[in-house]
């Protein structure tokens, strides 16, 4: 039978081989791709506008993923995915403050790369990678999608600044990373950020990208959240829902699909254009301002 990703990839490959894909639709897709800047123009425009090249690289990649998402989510094989995303959109209205504390940048990364569906627990990102591999698409597609698929949200301690870059320590891995904050927020040493980092797209760049607007946990400390992670991983292990319940699995997928969406929603305190402020710990309900 194979996984959902295998089924989707085989279906796309079959359509290509049998010329089921209408030529006019293919031309339209090419035109849409050019309009979206996937011929490289979007990357060039963003850099010329002053955006960091690493951020511009991933911004172009997300445009590509959005086009894939539109096509794959319409397939019967991905109906579970489409239903879960629609339900989350209705519940959390991810348009950013003041409408919702869930920003589009956060929600899209969750929907594309963290939301699992099907018996084989695929994400849209793993489906895209399987389609690219099966159909012989250009290698750059996997090159740009894979680091986004392998990324996760995490809690980071602000360790100071290195010029225009923020030094963030991952509380799980203890790595200190030099980061470009795409929203422009630089913060202050000692803060605890909940955000998603993407690795340097090429070795020469040498900096990570804070790709989502930073969520700053006002009462957060490294130890407080390490203690929480320990408690939650223990609960996941006891429940037996995952073969390998660990901090990485918790931070990427949560014990339930909407666990982290719910945390942001209930922990919201305030916001400014380049940062959003939270308070509380996910499993201490009385600590969450909106609970």
Secondary structure, DSSP 8 states (H G I E B T S, - for coil): ---HHHHHHHHHHHHHHTT-S-HHHHHHHHHHHHHTTTTTHHHHHHHHTT--HHHHHHHHHHHHHHHHHHHHHTSGGGHHHHHHHHHHHHHH--S-TTT-SS-HHHHHHHHHHT--BTTTTB-HHHHHHHHHHHHT--HHHHHHHHHHHH--EEEEEEEEEETTEEEEEETTT--EEEEEETT-----TT-EEEEEEE--SSTTT--EEE-S-EEEETT--HHHHHHHHHHHHHHHHHHT--TT--HHHHHHH-SSTTHHHHHHHHHEEEEETTEEEE-S-TT-GGG-TT-
